[in-house]
């Protein structure tokens, strides 16, 4: 019998520690932005959420490749949970971005920012992942089709960013680059710690959902073995792997 | 290749005899132009607005064909027959994408002149060559992504819904490139040829998705 929760406690503790450090740095260490003032601090939440969400989509695609190559259903479960978590992180990131846009540009939504627009398109695409899974009943086919979708959509992520960026005609300067080229040192450090915190949070939640799903499957199997097939309610149609 | 040609021939013959998909796409496009005329309340349109109307109409008309692409295979056991035959499965991808591409070209041969007649202000003559090239590249993207999406959606319970909701976001970058490339072509005294940037994006998009579709298509047919 496999124990799925192994390492979860350590990971959770590390997440709590890093998140607390990150929040402390955000509020007490990072300097106030000269132009935007206090609201700029949402950047330390918004950008890591968005980055982790995109990374999660790509990780989901990598697991999906693993699933199609090996036929091992555990990869499908990992891919599903990664994409599921990424959707949640993505929506949170989008909301945070919207608040930031309202505060600093005066509008809830700004079409001129290519990153925001690309992110919305990616999110719209991945939002169809669950409906797609749900509308295929056969679990084996559901897993296979979901993996095909995850791979295509994962490859779509960078392509989409290129196309949308080009469509803006390079007129909008990038306010904050990933390399931190125009971020002062304390801000860069705070950003790095925040990114680490959100990445750890993603890893913890991913592992936690995986453990919970696997535990449920195991309990079901044990109940069936001990009490007979009649004691276990038949599986309902579900978007999640089972 | 022989298999692909046989399946393509079957599809085109089927369409020629039943006339199910193409007339619907053409009627849909022309009706949409009429709707745009009233919705925008314009006699003629030009420039980026014209490009947007044209490209959006073609995109949604393509969705009709994408929804129907594999329906005959599913309902009449064509998938099983194809899997039983000792042939390369990629042939089905190639044949279906070619059939969809043909549908789109025929649609455009009729819908683009109709658009010029009904809505477009500037003459279509000078930029025609550039527009044909742009639309051909866009058709490849529509055909490849459409075939892939259709093959996924046809096995789901809600295939008419799943097809468009997956297909449209995937096609947004291609739509951006086509619409932005066509904008200057359809402007008064506009450019004669689309900017290389949009052609390059479309070509890149075509190549990447063709390779992707080639890589994953087999998994959609396994049973």
Interface residues (C-beta under 8 A of the other chain):
Chain A: X68 X121 X122 X124 X125 X128 X131 X132 X135 X136 X137 X141 X144 X145 X147 X148 X149 X151 X152 X153 X155 X156 X159 X160 X162 X163 X164 X166 X167
Chain B: X148 X152 X155 X156 X157 X158 X159 X161 X162 X165 X166 X169 X170 X172 X173 X176 X177 X180 X197 X201 X204 X205 X208 X209 X212 X213 X215 X216 X219 X220 X222 X223
